[in-house]
Amino acid sequence: MELERTPRAACVWTPPRATRSNARVTRASLFPAYRRLLVPALFVLAIVVVGATGYRLLGGDRWTWGECFYMTVITLSTVGYSEVLDGLREVGGGRVWTVTLILLGSGALLYFLSTVTAMFVEGDLGGALRRRRMQREIDALDNHVIVCGAGTTGIHVIEELAQSRAPFVVIDVDGERLQRLAEESIPGLRYLVGDAAEDAVLERAGIARARGVVSALSDDRSNLFVTVTSRALNPKLRIVAKAVEHSTVPKLRRAGADAVVSPNQIGALRLVGEMLRPRVVGFLDSTLREKDASLRIEELVIDERSPLLGRALGDTPLARSTEVSVIALQDPDGRFRLAPPPETRLEAGSALIVLGRTAELARALQPLAPSGSN
């Protein structure tokens, strides 16, 4: 497996949560709908102004501006009231001007109403409102994961995060693909359509509040840009990047990625594993990949706030539990120890790798999360 790492910042296991922030809800998604309505609306407004001005000029000081606008509006709307401007019959060209307004106004109103109807039928307005509602949901997320790319690799990342019930946001340039995922595969999917390498898009995804970024785009250049941009916007988050070419692995790590994964090399290792150790691969699949798996492997990171800090492993609730098994311990320097003995002291920066059933893992790990990490 090609898995390059840099020293990681301490993190803790926490159940998925979504806390409301004070982030401003963007209105950018509504702009296309507004622009589409702008031309017919301005057309109607222009006819109203021109119509009122025409009556004012025809009548001189005989009618006020209010009366002229009122006469114009009831004429355009074809309400059918009688002439409200006193002496309109005696004014030369008055009725001709009224007929002209009726013809022009009917066309303008028809244009405006057909545009509004088309927006509802084609889904423009509904889509804009849906995107605005989704942005509110994204702004309410905290400690979430941002997935950049929903292609052949990203789709599996998305499915696993959804299965794990971890809060996440997906960014991709293909809006139709994202909408199809939300409608057919992952109901309630939160996503943004845009370039994940742009600061504004990542900020809309809540990168300042995110716990990490997964860059799973189709080419190394894009993943490199995402890594650099993400690290600049939030130096504390964890970045996992995909490398298509092996030569890109050190570049992504230097750019700020905490872990770099090469799908091609992992695929090769999987092929060999299926040939030589099929039962081991089957067991790992059942704990890590299968959607209906009853067993899961989780990690519990020990930091300065952890209630397990400084305690012997044998004195912890995990050692006494019959539902959860501690299978390994990662030391602060990154080395792993299998089946650590009960007298092992838990240090800051170490991590326990535990195996258990999904529901029992959640019950066992949640009370052991550091105080203040809701």
Legacy VTK file of the C-alpha trace (Angstrom):
# vtk DataFile Version 3.0
C-alpha trace
ASCII
DATASET POLYDATA
POINTS 374 float
0.000 0.000 0.000
1.288 3.448 -0.880
0.474 5.495 2.187
2.729 8.406 2.977
2.229 10.267 6.229
3.504 13.329 7.983
3.237 13.730 11.780
-0.430 14.277 12.499
-2.108 16.603 14.888
-4.017 14.952 17.746
-7.651 14.260 17.036
-10.349 12.496 19.012
-13.174 10.124 18.223
-16.463 11.938 18.357
-19.903 10.949 17.180
-21.142 12.799 14.073
-22.660 16.139 14.931
-23.867 19.293 13.265
-23.717 22.493 15.311
-24.985 25.798 14.022
-22.426 28.422 13.193
-22.763 32.098 12.452
-21.641 31.694 8.841
-23.503 33.893 6.383
-25.855 32.112 3.998
-24.772 32.844 0.484
-27.269 34.186 -2.029
-25.169 33.396 -5.080
-27.267 30.372 -6.023
-30.318 32.591 -6.524
-28.609 35.019 -8.931
-29.291 33.018 -12.137
-33.018 32.959 -11.343
-32.974 36.676 -10.555
-31.205 37.445 -13.816
-33.743 35.474 -15.795
-36.592 37.483 -14.271
-34.779 40.798 -14.594
-35.440 41.488 -18.296
-39.227 40.886 -18.301
-39.605 42.713 -14.987
-37.727 45.742 -16.310
-39.840 45.598 -19.479
-43.075 45.800 -17.468
-41.663 48.558 -15.255
-40.560 50.576 -18.283
-44.052 50.399 -19.821
-45.597 51.548 -16.531
-43.245 54.528 -16.341
-43.673 55.419 -20.018
-47.449 55.053 -19.768
-47.746 57.290 -16.730
-45.413 59.832 -18.309
-47.525 59.819 -21.479
-50.732 60.570 -19.559
-48.956 63.307 -17.636
-47.727 64.974 -20.819
-51.111 64.651 -22.535
-53.003 66.157 -19.602
-50.490 68.753 -18.538
-51.254 69.718 -14.939
-54.779 68.306 -15.149
-53.799 64.980 -13.475
-51.328 64.202 -10.718
-48.554 61.667 -11.083
-50.442 59.341 -8.734
-53.528 59.441 -10.942
-51.433 58.824 -14.047
-49.731 55.784 -12.529
-53.057 54.435 -11.289
-54.627 54.784 -14.720
-51.608 53.050 -16.277
-51.717 50.109 -13.871
-55.432 49.405 -14.259
-55.053 49.702 -18.030
-52.159 47.236 -18.201
-53.877 44.796 -15.852
-57.113 44.958 -17.950
-59.128 45.256 -14.746
-61.930 46.963 -16.619
-62.496 50.053 -14.487
-63.871 53.140 -16.194
-61.554 56.000 -17.059
-60.390 57.480 -13.762
-58.731 60.544 -15.297
-61.265 63.337 -15.470
-61.590 64.777 -18.947
-59.607 62.011 -20.649
-62.185 61.947 -23.475
-61.554 65.626 -24.236
-57.783 65.224 -24.350
-56.516 64.661 -27.871
-54.813 61.314 -28.244
-55.855 60.155 -24.755
-57.768 57.096 -25.871
-55.218 56.289 -28.558
-52.549 56.270 -25.863
-54.726 53.982 -23.721
-55.179 51.500 -26.571
-51.420 51.539 -27.201
-50.768 50.787 -23.524
-53.233 47.902 -23.567
-51.493 46.291 -26.530
-47.966 46.822 -25.229
-48.869 46.020 -21.645
-50.620 42.765 -22.478
-47.543 41.567 -24.326
-45.205 42.624 -21.512
-47.307 40.954 -18.817
-47.612 37.807 -20.910
-43.831 37.769 -21.345
-43.301 38.192 -17.601
-45.846 35.529 -16.596
-44.541 33.030 -19.173
-40.998 33.508 -17.826
-42.141 32.871 -14.248
-44.106 29.812 -15.357
-41.141 28.456 -17.323
-38.900 28.856 -14.273
-41.249 26.732 -12.184
-41.692 24.126 -14.916
-37.966 23.876 -15.693
-37.026 23.898 -12.039
-34.815 27.011 -12.072
-36.509 28.666 -9.130
-37.007 25.423 -7.266
-33.374 24.534 -7.841
-32.215 27.928 -6.601
-34.302 27.601 -3.450
-33.061 24.037 -2.953
-29.430 25.166 -3.261
-30.025 27.982 -0.820
-31.598 25.557 1.682
-28.660 23.194 1.214
-26.204 26.032 1.841
-27.931 26.691 5.146
-27.437 23.047 6.083
-23.763 23.237 5.141
-23.315 26.414 7.173
-24.685 24.531 10.182
-22.077 21.755 9.949
-19.023 21.551 12.181
-16.194 19.003 12.409
-17.207 17.620 9.017
-15.317 16.187 6.027
-15.099 17.868 2.624
-14.904 15.447 -0.297
-13.483 16.986 -3.464
-14.563 14.982 -6.480
-17.431 12.547 -7.028
-15.864 10.461 -9.782
-14.765 6.831 -9.831
-12.814 7.187 -6.573
-14.862 9.886 -4.894
-18.123 7.946 -5.164
-16.709 5.195 -2.933
-15.470 7.780 -0.432
-18.944 9.305 -0.347
-20.658 5.945 0.138
-18.352 4.989 3.009
-18.806 8.335 4.773
-22.566 8.026 4.398
-22.448 4.467 5.774
-20.354 5.695 8.711
-22.863 8.522 9.310
-20.065 11.079 9.377
-21.088 14.622 8.390
-19.623 15.580 5.016
-19.971 17.879 1.993
-19.173 16.951 -1.617
-17.720 19.372 -4.194
-17.754 18.559 -7.900
-18.036 20.473 -11.174
-20.700 18.089 -12.507
-23.996 19.281 -11.052
-26.044 16.595 -12.814
-23.901 13.842 -11.295
-24.319 15.278 -7.805
-28.064 15.673 -8.204
-28.355 12.106 -9.467
-26.440 10.863 -6.426
-28.714 12.817 -4.088
-31.862 11.508 -5.762
-30.928 7.879 -6.414
-28.135 6.743 -4.099
-27.625 9.000 -1.084
-30.759 10.895 0.017
-29.954 14.097 1.856
-26.540 14.442 0.228
-25.064 17.895 0.824
-23.076 19.145 -2.134
-21.732 22.215 -3.922
-21.224 22.595 -7.657
-17.903 24.270 -8.408
-14.137 24.010 -8.615
-12.764 22.574 -5.369
-9.449 24.407 -5.873
-11.137 27.819 -5.547
-11.025 29.554 -2.177
-14.635 30.739 -2.387
-15.986 27.223 -3.017
-14.036 25.716 -0.120
-15.151 28.535 2.156
-18.772 27.869 1.213
-18.143 24.230 2.145
-17.109 25.364 5.628
-13.409 24.556 5.448
-12.693 26.762 8.467
-14.856 24.424 10.596
-14.011 21.131 8.855
-12.064 18.261 10.393
-10.551 17.204 7.078
-10.475 17.215 3.283
-10.404 14.216 0.952
-9.094 15.215 -2.475
-10.223 12.479 -4.885
-10.116 14.299 -8.214
-9.174 12.532 -11.425
-5.752 14.137 -12.029
-2.755 14.890 -9.849
-2.571 18.553 -10.809
-6.071 19.216 -9.460
-5.391 17.263 -6.263
-2.199 19.268 -5.773
-4.075 22.562 -6.113
-6.769 21.401 -3.686
-4.144 20.359 -1.160
-2.278 23.674 -1.303
-5.475 25.737 -1.125
-6.972 23.705 1.719
-3.798 23.876 3.789
-3.632 27.656 3.321
-7.263 28.133 4.367
-7.081 25.853 7.410
-3.625 24.796 8.637
-5.090 22.478 11.301
-7.294 20.163 9.255
-6.311 16.709 8.042
-5.817 16.328 4.280
-5.911 12.966 2.495
-5.048 13.220 -1.205
-5.252 10.791 -4.124
-2.174 10.251 -6.296
-2.624 8.886 -9.800
1.104 8.763 -10.614
3.600 7.458 -8.086
5.929 10.422 -8.731
3.279 12.790 -7.376
3.234 11.255 -3.890
6.156 13.289 -2.432
4.873 16.460 -4.104
1.463 16.113 -2.489
3.067 15.463 0.862
5.264 18.553 0.545
2.194 20.557 -0.463
0.598 19.773 2.896
-1.182 16.417 2.615
-1.167 14.348 5.816
-1.696 11.140 3.850
-1.332 10.305 0.151
-3.066 7.243 -1.276
-2.248 5.626 -4.618
-5.330 3.684 -5.833
-3.268 1.897 -8.507
-0.795 0.485 -6.010
-3.512 -0.370 -3.507
-5.367 -2.191 -6.280
-2.265 -4.232 -7.055
-1.840 -5.192 -3.403
-5.486 -6.199 -3.270
-5.069 -8.478 -6.291
-2.136 -10.219 -4.627
-4.044 -10.480 -1.352
-7.013 -12.084 -3.039
-4.656 -14.637 -4.596
-2.495 -15.499 -1.560
-4.584 -14.565 1.519
-8.255 -14.586 0.471
-9.638 -15.309 3.961
-7.708 -12.447 5.537
-8.964 -10.117 2.811
-12.492 -11.387 3.363
-12.297 -10.671 7.088
-10.992 -7.141 6.536
-13.724 -6.525 3.982
-16.369 -7.597 6.433
-15.108 -5.110 9.015
-14.180 -2.186 6.797
-16.183 -2.231 3.587
-19.437 -4.188 3.698
-22.449 -1.951 4.213
-24.276 -4.471 6.412
-21.224 -5.570 8.385
-21.810 -6.142 12.085
-18.114 -5.742 12.928
-16.156 -2.505 12.628
-12.641 -1.315 13.386
-12.360 2.117 14.996
-9.618 4.288 16.463
-9.557 6.204 19.730
-6.872 8.892 19.842
-5.482 9.843 23.242
-4.748 13.544 23.708
-4.212 15.847 26.695
-7.959 15.996 27.436
-8.594 12.264 27.252
-9.890 10.577 30.439
-7.591 7.643 29.576
-4.396 9.721 29.578
-1.744 8.230 31.879
-3.795 5.174 32.785
-2.728 1.577 32.273
-4.610 -0.159 29.489
-5.739 -2.898 31.894
-7.412 -0.285 34.123
-9.567 1.164 31.340
-13.201 0.228 30.586
-12.076 -1.068 27.191
-9.938 -3.789 28.782
-12.844 -4.939 30.951
-15.364 -4.867 28.102
-16.534 -8.152 26.605
-17.968 -6.368 23.563
-14.890 -4.457 22.323
-11.363 -5.758 21.768
-8.174 -3.663 21.661
-6.174 -5.166 18.795
-3.341 -2.636 18.490
-1.790 0.497 19.928
-0.088 3.207 17.887
2.669 4.968 19.809
3.142 8.759 19.494
6.052 8.109 17.106
3.718 6.232 14.717
4.812 2.636 15.437
2.157 -0.008 16.002
2.109 -2.619 18.778
-0.236 -5.572 18.328
-2.190 -6.840 21.355
-0.617 -4.395 23.853
-0.253 -5.838 27.380
-2.517 -4.589 30.222
0.316 -2.675 31.924
0.820 -0.415 28.879
0.542 3.278 29.816
-1.491 5.443 27.463
0.442 8.552 26.409
-0.700 11.725 24.685
-0.586 11.267 20.928
-1.081 7.516 21.037
-4.115 5.750 19.544
-6.004 2.566 20.342
-7.256 0.414 17.473
-10.372 -1.421 18.608
-12.630 -4.066 17.067
-16.280 -4.602 17.899
-19.849 -4.558 16.713
-21.012 -1.214 15.346
-23.535 -0.336 18.069
-21.304 -1.620 20.883
-18.337 0.378 19.587
-20.387 3.563 19.702
-21.526 2.843 23.276
-18.009 2.000 24.416
-16.134 4.863 22.752
-18.495 7.775 23.333
-17.955 8.013 27.139
-14.204 7.920 26.585
-14.130 11.007 24.375
-12.291 13.892 26.077
-14.425 16.339 28.008
-15.280 19.339 25.837
-15.288 17.377 22.605
-19.006 17.168 22.101
LINES 1 375
374 0 1 2 3 4 5 6 7 8 9 10 11 12 13 14 15 16 17 18 19 20 21 22 23 24 25 26 27 28 29 30 31 32 33 34 35 36 37 38 39 40 41 42 43 44 45 46 47 48 49 50 51 52 53 54 55 56 57 58 59 60 61 62 63 64 65 66 67 68 69 70 71 72 73 74 75 76 77 78 79 80 81 82 83 84 85 86 87 88 89 90 91 92 93 94 95 96 97 98 99 100 101 102 103 104 105 106 107 108 109 110 111 112 113 114 115 116 117 118 119 120 121 122 123 124 125 126 127 128 129 130 131 132 133 134 135 136 137 138 139 140 141 142 143 144 145 146 147 148 149 150 151 152 153 154 155 156 157 158 159 160 161 162 163 164 165 166 167 168 169 170 171 172 173 174 175 176 177 178 179 180 181 182 183 184 185 186 187 188 189 190 191 192 193 194 195 196 197 198 199 200 201 202 203 204 205 206 207 208 209 210 211 212 213 214 215 216 217 218 219 220 221 222 223 224 225 226 227 228 229 230 231 232 233 234 235 236 237 238 239 240 241 242 243 244 245 246 247 248 249 250 251 252 253 254 255 256 257 258 259 260 261 262 263 264 265 266 267 268 269 270 271 272 273 274 275 276 277 278 279 280 281 282 283 284 285 286 287 288 289 290 291 292 293 294 295 296 297 298 299 300 301 302 303 304 305 306 307 308 309 310 311 312 313 314 315 316 317 318 319 320 321 322 323 324 325 326 327 328 329 330 331 332 333 334 335 336 337 338 339 340 341 342 343 344 345 346 347 348 349 350 351 352 353 354 355 356 357 358 359 360 361 362 363 364 365 366 367 368 369 370 371 372 373
